Amino acid sequence: MEDTGAMTATDPALTALAQGWCALSLLHGRIEAHIERALQTGHDLSVREYSLLDVLSRQHDGEGGHLQMKQVADAVVLSHVETLRVPV
C-alpha cells in the first residue's frame, strides 16, 4: 500500500497538534476571562465592546477610513444586530 502522507487519528504528529491546540485554546480562554473581568470592573465594558470601540477609534477621514457596519461586525466577530446594540 502506498503512503499518501495523510495523518491518521493515531498519528503522533496529529496528537501533538491536537494537544497544542487544546493548550492554546485553554490559555486564550484564561487570558480573555482575566481581561473581561478587568474591563468589567474598571470600565463596565465587555471584551467585545472594547474591541468594537477599538475598531471604531481607528477610522479616519482618508480613503478606506470609514467602515460599513458589516465590516465592523466582521472585525470584532459580532452579528449585525449585536453591532447595533453596542452603546457608542
C-alpha beads as a LAMMPS data file, in Angstrom:
LAMMPS data file: protein, C-alpha beads

88 atoms
87 bonds

1 atom types
1 bond types

-500.0 500.0 xlo xhi
-500.0 500.0 ylo yhi
-500.0 500.0 zlo zhi

Masses

1 110.0

Atoms # bond

1 1 1 0.000 0.000 0.000
2 1 1 1.315 3.471 -0.929
3 1 1 1.937 6.083 1.792
4 1 1 -0.004 9.232 0.864
5 1 1 1.386 11.296 3.735
6 1 1 -2.071 11.695 5.298
7 1 1 -2.271 11.816 9.079
8 1 1 -4.457 9.349 10.930
9 1 1 -6.145 9.727 14.300
10 1 1 -3.365 7.680 15.920
11 1 1 -0.534 9.610 14.253
12 1 1 1.784 11.100 16.938
13 1 1 2.138 14.338 14.938
14 1 1 -1.642 14.763 14.841
15 1 1 -1.894 14.007 18.554
16 1 1 0.778 16.626 19.293
17 1 1 -1.049 19.193 17.148
18 1 1 -4.333 18.454 18.917
19 1 1 -2.709 18.757 22.339
20 1 1 -1.058 22.027 21.332
21 1 1 -4.359 23.389 20.058
22 1 1 -6.128 22.435 23.296
23 1 1 -3.410 24.111 25.371
24 1 1 -3.584 27.274 23.250
25 1 1 -7.380 27.337 23.476
26 1 1 -7.271 26.930 27.263
27 1 1 -4.673 29.679 27.642
28 1 1 -6.648 32.019 25.377
29 1 1 -9.791 31.414 27.440
30 1 1 -7.983 32.194 30.690
31 1 1 -6.437 35.382 29.312
32 1 1 -9.747 36.544 27.848
33 1 1 -11.550 35.863 31.151
34 1 1 -8.919 37.889 33.030
35 1 1 -9.213 40.795 30.582
36 1 1 -13.026 40.567 30.688
37 1 1 -13.044 40.871 34.492
38 1 1 -10.630 43.814 34.416
39 1 1 -12.665 45.650 31.756
40 1 1 -15.940 44.991 33.584
41 1 1 -14.547 46.135 36.922
42 1 1 -12.695 49.173 35.656
43 1 1 -14.858 50.376 32.799
44 1 1 -18.130 48.394 32.744
45 1 1 -17.201 47.052 29.280
46 1 1 -17.030 43.572 27.819
47 1 1 -14.118 42.401 25.659
48 1 1 -16.415 42.587 22.616
49 1 1 -17.471 46.141 23.431
50 1 1 -13.843 47.165 23.931
51 1 1 -12.889 45.531 20.627
52 1 1 -15.673 47.399 18.875
53 1 1 -14.594 50.720 20.349
54 1 1 -11.022 49.978 19.298
55 1 1 -12.075 49.287 15.692
56 1 1 -14.247 52.414 15.597
57 1 1 -11.439 54.562 17.019
58 1 1 -9.186 53.559 14.104
59 1 1 -11.495 55.048 11.486
60 1 1 -10.252 58.176 9.730
61 1 1 -11.278 60.615 7.018
62 1 1 -8.825 59.248 4.437
63 1 1 -9.544 56.679 1.753
64 1 1 -10.925 53.481 3.266
65 1 1 -11.093 55.121 6.667
66 1 1 -14.807 54.594 7.239
67 1 1 -16.093 51.069 7.717
68 1 1 -19.509 49.735 6.816
69 1 1 -21.496 48.024 9.590
70 1 1 -20.730 44.572 8.142
71 1 1 -17.007 45.332 8.130
72 1 1 -17.197 46.475 11.753
73 1 1 -19.171 43.373 12.737
74 1 1 -16.662 41.123 10.941
75 1 1 -13.710 42.883 12.589
76 1 1 -14.997 42.197 16.103
77 1 1 -16.878 38.959 15.414
78 1 1 -20.310 40.395 16.110
79 1 1 -23.536 39.836 14.273
80 1 1 -25.049 42.898 12.596
81 1 1 -27.749 43.004 15.309
82 1 1 -25.152 42.817 18.103
83 1 1 -23.207 45.663 16.473
84 1 1 -26.303 47.853 16.550
85 1 1 -26.868 47.129 20.262
86 1 1 -23.439 48.243 21.489
87 1 1 -23.594 51.718 23.019
88 1 1 -21.163 54.194 21.485

Bonds

1 1 1 2
2 1 2 3
3 1 3 4
4 1 4 5
5 1 5 6
6 1 6 7
7 1 7 8
8 1 8 9
9 1 9 10
10 1 10 11
11 1 11 12
12 1 12 13
13 1 13 14
14 1 14 15
15 1 15 16
16 1 16 17
17 1 17 18
18 1 18 19
19 1 19 20
20 1 20 21
21 1 21 22
22 1 22 23
23 1 23 24
24 1 24 25
25 1 25 26
26 1 26 27
27 1 27 28
28 1 28 29
29 1 29 30
30 1 30 31
31 1 31 32
32 1 32 33
33 1 33 34
34 1 34 35
35 1 35 36
36 1 36 37
37 1 37 38
38 1 38 39
39 1 39 40
40 1 40 41
41 1 41 42
42 1 42 43
43 1 43 44
44 1 44 45
45 1 45 46
46 1 46 47
47 1 47 48
48 1 48 49
49 1 49 50
50 1 50 51
51 1 51 52
52 1 52 53
53 1 53 54
54 1 54 55
55 1 55 56
56 1 56 57
57 1 57 58
58 1 58 59
59 1 59 60
60 1 60 61
61 1 61 62
62 1 62 63
63 1 63 64
64 1 64 65
65 1 65 66
66 1 66 67
67 1 67 68
68 1 68 69
69 1 69 70
70 1 70 71
71 1 71 72
72 1 72 73
73 1 73 74
74 1 74 75
75 1 75 76
76 1 76 77
77 1 77 78
78 1 78 79
79 1 79 80
80 1 80 81
81 1 81 82
82 1 82 83
83 1 83 84
84 1 84 85
85 1 85 86
86 1 86 87
87 1 87 88
